[in-house]
Amino acid sequence: MEMSKEFTYAELQQFNGEKGQPVYIAHNNIVYDVSESDLWKTGRHQNLHDGGEELTNELTRAPHGEEVFERFPKVGVLK
């Protein structure tokens, strides 16, 4: 997929699963749509992380690696 959509941090924050918005997160400046994940369907993951956030630094404390993001569509890049 060509990731031509560029998101500012403020734009990314709008995709938090609230008011019918999809849930997007970013890791290493790549924006993923995690809306279809049961673990993100409320806009919150494990009661620790909110949608619409850049989670690169948070991954160091996660029980999984970055390979988990391969399951989700890439929708753009964070600028």
C-alpha positions as a Python dict, from the first residue, in 0.01 Angstrom:
ca = {
    (1, 'M'): (0, 0, 0),
    (2, 'E'): (124, 345, -81),
    (3, 'M'): (102, 557, 231),
    (4, 'S'): (37, 896, 77),
    (5, 'K'): (-171, 1031, 367),
    (6, 'E'): (33, 1239, 606),
    (7, 'F'): (-99, 1299, 957),
    (8, 'T'): (7, 1564, 1202),
    (9, 'Y'): (-3, 1458, 1565),
    (10, 'A'): (-316, 1671, 1614),
    (11, 'E'): (-487, 1493, 1323),
    (12, 'L'): (-387, 1150, 1456),
    (13, 'Q'): (-540, 1231, 1794),
    (14, 'Q'): (-881, 1274, 1630),
    (15, 'F'): (-885, 903, 1535),
    (16, 'N'): (-945, 778, 1886),
    (17, 'G'): (-1258, 568, 1836),
    (18, 'E'): (-1491, 832, 1980),
    (19, 'K'): (-1799, 969, 1801),
    (20, 'G'): (-1781, 704, 1531),
    (21, 'Q'): (-1418, 771, 1442),
    (22, 'P'): (-1191, 479, 1352),
    (23, 'V'): (-904, 395, 1587),
    (24, 'Y'): (-560, 483, 1451),
    (25, 'I'): (-229, 447, 1630),
    (26, 'A'): (123, 520, 1516),
    (27, 'H'): (445, 326, 1563),
    (28, 'N'): (778, 448, 1421),
    (29, 'N'): (583, 720, 1239),
    (30, 'I'): (365, 472, 1049),
    (31, 'V'): (-8, 513, 1114),
    (32, 'Y'): (-215, 195, 1147),
    (33, 'D'): (-591, 143, 1153),
    (34, 'V'): (-658, -88, 1449),
    (35, 'S'): (-1035, -39, 1445),
    (36, 'E'): (-1106, -406, 1366),
    (37, 'S'): (-909, -535, 1664),
    (38, 'D'): (-1119, -659, 1953),
    (39, 'L'): (-849, -522, 2183),
    (40, 'W'): (-894, -169, 2044),
    (41, 'K'): (-1269, -160, 1968),
    (42, 'T'): (-1343, 83, 2252),
    (43, 'G'): (-1058, 312, 2150),
    (44, 'R'): (-852, 191, 2444),
    (45, 'H'): (-610, -101, 2458),
    (46, 'Q'): (-576, -304, 2777),
    (47, 'N'): (-695, 1, 2970),
    (48, 'L'): (-347, 146, 2918),
    (49, 'H'): (-327, 307, 2574),
    (50, 'D'): (-565, 537, 2389),
    (51, 'G'): (-627, 543, 2018),
    (52, 'G'): (-493, 842, 1834),
    (53, 'E'): (-153, 815, 1998),
    (54, 'E'): (206, 751, 1889),
    (55, 'L'): (306, 434, 2075),
    (56, 'T'): (668, 373, 1978),
    (57, 'N'): (804, 436, 2328),
    (58, 'E'): (522, 238, 2488),
    (59, 'L'): (614, -77, 2298),
    (60, 'T'): (919, -136, 2517),
    (61, 'R'): (681, -229, 2802),
    (62, 'A'): (446, -443, 2592),
    (63, 'P'): (440, -824, 2606),
    (64, 'H'): (472, -833, 2224),
    (65, 'G'): (700, -687, 1963),
    (66, 'E'): (638, -461, 1667),
    (67, 'E'): (536, -761, 1456),
    (68, 'V'): (186, -717, 1601),
    (69, 'F'): (138, -414, 1374),
    (70, 'E'): (171, -632, 1063),
    (71, 'R'): (-190, -746, 1125),
    (72, 'F'): (-332, -401, 1059),
    (73, 'P'): (-366, -179, 752),
    (74, 'K'): (-116, 101, 716),
    (75, 'V'): (-307, 421, 647),
    (76, 'G'): (-37, 684, 642),
    (77, 'V'): (265, 841, 803),
    (78, 'L'): (303, 1072, 1100),
    (79, 'K'): (480, 1398, 1024),
}
